[in-house]
Amino acid sequence: MSLFENTLKQIEKAASIMGLDENVKRILSVPQREVEVTLPVKMDDGSLKIFKGFRVQHNNAAGPYKGGIRYHQQVDMGEVKALSAWMTIKCSVVGIPLGGGKGGIIVDPKQLSLGELERLTRAYVKAIEPVIGPETDVPAPDVNTNSQIMDWFSDEYSKIKGKDLRGVVTGKSLGAGGSKGRNNATAQGGVYVLEEYAKTVSLNPKETKVIIQGFGNAGGVVAKLLAKAGYEIVGVSDSQGGIFCDQGLNVEELTSCKIEKKSVVNCGGAQCKRVSNEELLEQECDILVLAALENQVSAKNAGNIKAKVILELANGPVMPEADEILDKKGIVAIPDILANAGGVTVSYFEMLQNADGKYWSEEEVNPKLKDIMVAAWEEVSANSKKYNCNLRDAAFITSLSRLEKKIREKGLV
Ligand code: NAD
């Protein structure tokens, strides 16, 4: 089953629980626009390489399309379609006036020099420029893209249009119009939701062991925030593999070690066990944070998960067939469309600041983010009780109810 089919299955399930209008479901089951582009790029050795890129605009009933750009060797149109649909759903879970989009380029950016990466990014902007803009479609960072890439993006778009249109993209560096708090936003939003969940089960951070899959933007930051809140981080991984350390890991040391030695597998010392990514997910812990890529928990390994709670900072890390197994085992999955919505929420704040020309302090950003995340959690958990369903179905129901209203207001159904 493709990733997009997984997304449709999730929409289908929530739609049948809540009794969603059939035509609303049909509208949300197809992206509004799918763009595929070819990107000729001069390489440092003088040769020409042609890359392939995508931008999918899933739905804009709630507002301009919004969603990240992924640079990865395995990106394809199906993946981008799924990610764009999750963006539509996610923005409406947290009730921000944005729709869903996503983009990607088939490339392993680690194989490119900085100059090649910049030329590739600028070629992508030229290719998708006709369909994006600060009020139509606003990209952002995702896997393997960062504020430097967003700064090139914004600069190229503004050059093409002949004016300062930095609001075309979010996740920029602070000097180029980025928002304070954006770097931490995805992880911080997930922690706010986890704190609300923790209150309902009287969870004590000091007695709670956490494993984190993925040690990039989302995973690396969540490790720091959870360690600061007193949680014990006992395992981490990145694309090279993982380490498990029952006595706990020092996150500060781990962060510097990862920078110096390139991968967490080279860190942690002799008291840590080296494990594969698959093995890490099955180690003893209380909370498993998934912060890498999609399809990590399937019907094959769901039965072996020992955590009591899964916090999904990645998009689509748990497959639909795994959900049933987790439900039976009583493992609570705090779903991606709620848990990682902090990133797009602060991206929305960045859009507001760019439009207004006035910039907020981190002390202003974080309480606003917290209010939105806590309100979304309250609605999702109320729907979970009302419909007697898991948190994923409840998050979809929360979102689909809002989208149904917007689509009706437009007179489409
Ligand atoms: P990133 O590129 O900064 O980090 C990804 C991390 O995952 C890296 O440490 C990489 O080595 C690791 N990784 C890759 N394959 C792995 C594997 N098979 N097993 C274990 N680790 C692996 O990306 P990110 O921005 O942190 O994004 C991670 C996930 O979070 C993605 O699913 C992304 O869509 C989602 N997300 C990110 C944001 C954001 O603001 N960055 C917002 C919402 C959702």
Residues whose N, C-alpha, C, O or C-beta is under 5 A from the ligand:
A	BS01	NAD	P141 D142 V143 N144 T186 Q213 G214 F215 G216 N217 A218 G219 S237 D238 S239 N277 A291 A292 L293 L313 A314 N315 N340 G343
